[in-house]
Amino acid sequence: MTQETTARDAGAAAPGPARPLWFLAPAWLLTLAGLGISVYLTITHYDSDVNLVCSASSTVDCHAVTTSKYSELAGVPLPLLGLLFFVAFAVLITPWALRAEHPLLRWSRIASASVGVLFVVYLVTVELALLHKVCLWCTGVHGITILLFVLVLLDEFRRIGQVD
């Protein structure tokens, strides 16, 4: 080995193992789908000329849900929070972030997915118990968030189970 190789290897930690395709493909597809829905809901929130495409029956009524007093948290529209969540999650599943050995990145994936699921529980409770209405677009985001949480947990269990 040359001095240059030795110096480079001593100063940098070896990258972590690559994630398997069963994690990467669905994680990216779900994140992009969540991002797309969140962009759509954010646009319909801020632009009154864009109509939200959703039925308005007795139970399914996206407009009633997305314009209710529960559609904002501390003055921030929930679709915007969803958009920020999916952008941040996309950063956390980039190849660089997945290979990095920084515990902060690993714990950020776990924490963000967990907080996402807690928001889902809160939002579904609001829809069913308080509004008695369901938004199908929101339900799509909820399902995506839960699936991302499951993927992150499965990947973490896989990582913990590896023998170094």
SULZIHU-V489595 format. One record per residue. N is the residue number from 1. PHI is phi in radians with two decimals (none if undefined). Layout:
# SULZIHU-V489595
<<N | PHI> <N | PHI>>
This chain:
# SULZIHU-V489595
<<1 | none> <2 | -1.52> <3 | -1.11> <4 | -1.13> <5 | -1.12> <6 | -1.11> <7 | -1.14> <8 | -1.13> <9 | -1.18> <10 | -1.24> <11 | -1.55> <12 | -2.20> <13 | -1.30> <14 | -1.14> <15 | -1.14> <16 | -1.21> <17 | -1.17> <18 | -1.19> <19 | -1.35> <20 | -1.23> <21 | -1.07> <22 | -1.10> <23 | -1.60> <24 | -1.08> <25 | -1.06> <26 | -1.17> <27 | -1.08> <28 | -1.23> <29 | -1.08> <30 | -1.15> <31 | -1.10> <32 | -1.16> <33 | -1.13> <34 | -1.09> <35 | -1.10> <36 | -1.07> <37 | -1.12> <38 | -1.13> <39 | -1.08> <40 | -1.05> <41 | -1.15> <42 | -1.17> <43 | -1.07> <44 | -1.18> <45 | -1.23> <46 | -1.57> <47 | -1.99> <48 | -1.22> <49 | -1.37> <50 | -1.70> <51 | -1.49> <52 | -1.33> <53 | -1.43> <54 | -2.98> <55 | -1.23> <56 | -2.27> <57 | -1.57> <58 | -1.14> <59 | -1.82> <60 | -1.55> <61 | -2.67> <62 | -1.07> <63 | -1.09> <64 | -1.10> <65 | -1.27> <66 | -1.33> <67 | -1.99> <68 | -1.25> <69 | -1.18> <70 | -1.60> <71 | -1.45> <72 | -2.31> <73 | -2.20> <74 | 0.95> <75 | 1.44> <76 | -1.77> <77 | -1.06> <78 | -1.06> <79 | -1.06> <80 | -1.18> <81 | -1.11> <82 | -1.10> <83 | -1.06> <84 | -1.11> <85 | -1.03> <86 | -1.24> <87 | -1.12> <88 | -1.10> <89 | -1.16> <90 | -1.06> <91 | -1.11> <92 | -1.26> <93 | -1.98> <94 | -1.19> <95 | -0.95> <96 | -1.05> <97 | -1.18> <98 | -1.27> <99 | -1.50> <100 | -1.14> <101 | -1.62> <102 | -1.20> <103 | -1.03> <104 | -1.04> <105 | -1.18> <106 | -1.09> <107 | -1.19> <108 | -1.16> <109 | -1.07> <110 | -1.14> <111 | -1.14> <112 | -1.14> <113 | -1.13> <114 | -1.18> <115 | -1.11> <116 | -1.02> <117 | -1.18> <118 | -1.08> <119 | -1.13> <120 | -1.05> <121 | -1.04> <122 | -1.06> <123 | -1.19> <124 | -1.16> <125 | -1.07> <126 | -1.07> <127 | -1.03> <128 | -1.41> <129 | -1.53> <130 | -1.79> <131 | -1.58> <132 | 0.98> <133 | -2.39> <134 | -2.25> <135 | -1.82> <136 | -1.18> <137 | -1.13> <138 | -1.12> <139 | -1.06> <140 | -1.06> <141 | -1.13> <142 | -1.09> <143 | -1.08> <144 | -1.07> <145 | -1.09> <146 | -1.13> <147 | -1.12> <148 | -1.11> <149 | -1.06> <150 | -1.09> <151 | -1.05> <152 | -1.10> <153 | -1.13> <154 | -1.07> <155 | -1.15> <156 | -1.16> <157 | -1.09> <158 | -1.10> <159 | -1.15> <160 | -1.12> <161 | -1.30> <162 | -1.30> <163 | -1.60> <164 | -1.41>>
